[in-house]
Amino acid sequence: MKLIVAVIQDKDSNLLQQALVDADFHATKLASTGGFLRSGNTTFIIGTEDHQVDDLLELIRLHCHSRNQVISPISSLDANTDGYIMHPVEVEVGGATVFVLDVDQFKHF
């Protein structure tokens, strides 16, 4: 048995959630926040049998897409920019960060 932890961008969460339901994967959905861009993410926790991991990873890959986004740099806490002009920059966001963990024991009560 494996435990899959998938951190995805909020924009992809509803499509992935529906795809998981359609494919009969049971998941717990948690709201989370990314550290770098401080933007909303969704974390799915999914328990599955070893032989279903590849199908699950493919489902995540198909429904979680990278995209470019223009952001304004976050100023430092002391608000000292020393004369630098902070221009918006384009960064790649989205996709999925997925952890596949072995489960030693599983109980359902």
Buried (B, 14 or more C-beta within 10 A) or exposed (E): BBBBBBBBBBBBBEBBBEBBEEEEBEBEBEEEEBEEBEBEBBBBBBBBEEEBBEEBBEBBEEBBBEEEBEBEEEEEEEEEEEEEEEEEEEEEBBBBEBEBEEEEEEEEE
